[in-house]
Amino acid sequence: MDFVLCVLSQSTKKRQNTTSVKHSVKLFDSYDQNDDGFIDHSELEAIFFINGVPKEHALDTFAKIDADTDDKISKGELVAAGLEFVFAQEPTPAGDFFFGPLINCD
């Protein structure tokens, strides 16, 4: 029985990962306004502005998501941040900045 539960659990995680990747790709496509295959500073700032997040947070978020520090966010970097946002276990992964800084409600 434990084996069956383990297999079902892994299957559920795989579906969740697939769904999260699909959502992150759609999000990337909506952020990439000039369709160059990357998100630049102005594109991220515009999305943050639309969502009421201050510009300075966009700059910090950009730096955290731009893993290879090439001054642009690739689809892979955004997907990785999205998966971190949903699934990471460490206390402060870069993915926590996926939509700007998280608010401590304590």
MARPAKOL-886345 format. One record per residue (C-alpha): residue number from 1; residue in three letters; chain; x, y, z. Coordinates in Angstrom, 1 decimal, decimal comma. Last residue first. Example, Ala and Ser with C-alpha at 12.3 -4.5 7.8 and 13.67 -1.06 7.14 Angstrom:
2
+-----+---------+--------+--------+--------+--------+
: num : residuo : cadena :     px :     py :     pz :
+-----+---------+--------+--------+--------+--------+
:   2 :     ser :      A :   13,7 :   -1,1 :    7,1 :
:   1 :     ala :      A :   12,3 :   -4,5 :    7,8 :
+-----+---------+--------+--------+--------+--------+
This chain:
106
+-----+---------+--------+--------+--------+--------+
: num : residuo : cadena :     px :     py :     pz :
+-----+---------+--------+--------+--------+--------+
: 106 :     asp :      A :    2,6 :   38,1 :   11,3 :
: 105 :     cys :      A :    1,5 :   39,0 :    7,7 :
: 104 :     asn :      A :    5,0 :   39,2 :    6,2 :
: 103 :     ile :      A :    4,5 :   40,5 :    2,7 :
: 102 :     leu :      A :    6,3 :   38,8 :   -0,1 :
: 101 :     pro :      A :    8,5 :   41,0 :   -2,3 :
: 100 :     gly :      A :    7,6 :   41,1 :   -6,1 :
:  99 :     phe :      A :    5,6 :   38,6 :   -8,1 :
:  98 :     phe :      A :    8,4 :   36,0 :   -8,5 :
:  97 :     phe :      A :   10,3 :   37,4 :   -5,5 :
:  96 :     asp :      A :    9,8 :   34,2 :   -3,5 :
:  95 :     gly :      A :   11,4 :   32,4 :   -6,5 :
:  94 :     ala :      A :   14,8 :   33,7 :   -5,3 :
:  93 :     pro :      A :   14,4 :   31,2 :   -2,5 :
:  92 :     thr :      A :   14,0 :   32,6 :    1,1 :
:  91 :     pro :      A :   13,4 :   29,8 :    3,7 :
:  90 :     glu :      A :   14,3 :   26,7 :    1,7 :
:  89 :     gln :      A :   11,5 :   24,4 :    0,8 :
:  88 :     ala :      A :   10,9 :   25,5 :   -2,8 :
:  87 :     phe :      A :    7,7 :   24,3 :   -4,5 :
:  86 :     val :      A :    5,5 :   27,1 :   -5,7 :
:  85 :     phe :      A :    7,9 :   30,1 :   -5,9 :
:  84 :     glu :      A :   10,8 :   27,8 :   -6,8 :
:  83 :     leu :      A :    8,7 :   26,5 :   -9,8 :
:  82 :     gly :      A :    8,0 :   30,1 :  -10,8 :
:  81 :     ala :      A :   11,6 :   31,1 :  -10,5 :
:  80 :     ala :      A :   12,7 :   28,2 :  -12,7 :
:  79 :     val :      A :   10,1 :   29,1 :  -15,2 :
:  78 :     leu :      A :   11,3 :   32,7 :  -15,2 :
:  77 :     glu :      A :   14,9 :   31,6 :  -15,7 :
:  76 :     gly :      A :   14,0 :   29,2 :  -18,4 :
:  75 :     lys :      A :   12,0 :   31,8 :  -20,3 :
:  74 :     ser :      A :   15,0 :   34,1 :  -20,2 :
:  73 :     ile :      A :   15,4 :   37,1 :  -18,0 :
:  72 :     lys :      A :   17,7 :   39,8 :  -19,3 :
:  71 :     asp :      A :   20,7 :   41,6 :  -17,8 :
:  70 :     asp :      A :   23,1 :   38,7 :  -18,5 :
:  69 :     thr :      A :   23,3 :   37,9 :  -14,8 :
:  68 :     asp :      A :   23,1 :   34,2 :  -15,3 :
:  67 :     ala :      A :   20,4 :   33,8 :  -12,6 :
:  66 :     asp :      A :   18,3 :   36,8 :  -13,7 :
:  65 :     ile :      A :   15,5 :   36,0 :  -11,2 :
:  64 :     lys :      A :   17,2 :   37,7 :   -8,2 :
:  63 :     ala :      A :   18,4 :   40,8 :  -10,2 :
:  62 :     phe :      A :   15,0 :   41,2 :  -11,8 :
:  61 :     thr :      A :   13,2 :   41,0 :   -8,4 :
:  60 :     asp :      A :   15,4 :   43,8 :   -7,0 :
:  59 :     leu :      A :   14,7 :   46,0 :  -10,0 :
:  58 :     ala :      A :   11,0 :   45,2 :   -9,9 :
:  57 :     his :      A :   10,9 :   46,1 :   -6,2 :
:  56 :     glu :      A :   12,3 :   49,5 :   -6,9 :
:  55 :     lys :      A :    9,5 :   50,1 :   -9,4 :
:  54 :     pro :      A :    6,7 :   49,8 :   -6,7 :
:  53 :     val :      A :    4,2 :   47,0 :   -7,1 :
:  52 :     gly :      A :    0,7 :   48,1 :   -8,1 :
:  51 :     asn :      A :    0,0 :   45,3 :  -10,5 :
:  50 :     ile :      A :    0,2 :   47,4 :  -13,6 :
:  49 :     phe :      A :    3,4 :   49,0 :  -12,2 :
:  48 :     phe :      A :    4,9 :   45,5 :  -11,7 :
:  47 :     ile :      A :    4,1 :   44,5 :  -15,2 :
:  46 :     ala :      A :    5,6 :   47,7 :  -16,6 :
:  45 :     glu :      A :    8,8 :   47,3 :  -14,4 :
:  44 :     leu :      A :    9,2 :   43,7 :  -15,8 :
:  43 :     glu :      A :    9,0 :   45,0 :  -19,4 :
:  42 :     ser :      A :   11,3 :   47,9 :  -18,7 :
:  41 :     his :      A :   13,9 :   45,7 :  -17,1 :
:  40 :     asp :      A :   14,1 :   43,2 :  -20,0 :
:  39 :     ile :      A :   12,1 :   40,0 :  -20,4 :
:  38 :     phe :      A :   13,5 :   37,7 :  -23,1 :
:  37 :     gly :      A :   12,4 :   35,9 :  -26,2 :
:  36 :     asp :      A :   12,4 :   39,0 :  -28,4 :
:  35 :     asp :      A :    8,6 :   39,1 :  -28,4 :
:  34 :     asn :      A :    8,4 :   42,9 :  -27,7 :
:  33 :     gln :      A :    5,9 :   42,5 :  -24,8 :
:  32 :     asp :      A :    7,7 :   39,6 :  -23,1 :
:  31 :     tyr :      A :    5,6 :   39,8 :  -19,9 :
:  30 :     ser :      A :    2,6 :   37,9 :  -21,5 :
:  29 :     asp :      A :    4,8 :   35,2 :  -23,0 :
:  28 :     phe :      A :    6,6 :   34,8 :  -19,6 :
:  27 :     leu :      A :    3,2 :   34,4 :  -17,8 :
:  26 :     lys :      A :    2,2 :   31,8 :  -20,3 :
:  25 :     val :      A :    5,5 :   29,9 :  -19,8 :
:  24 :     ser :      A :    5,1 :   30,2 :  -16,0 :
:  23 :     his :      A :    1,5 :   28,8 :  -16,2 :
:  22 :     lys :      A :    2,7 :   25,8 :  -18,3 :
:  21 :     val :      A :    5,6 :   25,2 :  -15,9 :
:  20 :     ser :      A :    3,3 :   25,3 :  -12,9 :
:  19 :     thr :      A :    0,9 :   22,8 :  -14,6 :
:  18 :     thr :      A :    3,7 :   20,4 :  -15,4 :
:  17 :     asn :      A :    5,1 :   20,7 :  -11,9 :
:  16 :     gln :      A :    1,7 :   20,0 :  -10,4 :
:  15 :     arg :      A :    1,2 :   17,0 :  -12,7 :
:  14 :     lys :      A :    4,6 :   15,6 :  -11,7 :
:  13 :     lys :      A :    3,8 :   16,2 :   -8,0 :
:  12 :     thr :      A :    0,5 :   14,3 :   -8,4 :
:  11 :     ser :      A :    2,3 :   11,4 :  -10,1 :
:  10 :     gln :      A :    4,9 :   11,3 :   -7,3 :
:   9 :     ser :      A :    2,2 :   11,1 :   -4,7 :
:   8 :     leu :      A :    0,3 :    8,4 :   -6,6 :
:   7 :     val :      A :    3,5 :    6,4 :   -6,8 :
:   6 :     cys :      A :    4,3 :    6,8 :   -3,1 :
:   5 :     leu :      A :    0,7 :    5,9 :   -2,2 :
:   4 :     val :      A :    1,0 :    2,8 :   -4,3 :
:   3 :     phe :      A :    4,3 :    1,8 :   -2,7 :
:   2 :     asp :      A :    2,8 :    2,4 :    0,8 :
:   1 :     met :      A :    0,0 :    0,0 :    0,0 :
+-----+---------+--------+--------+--------+--------+
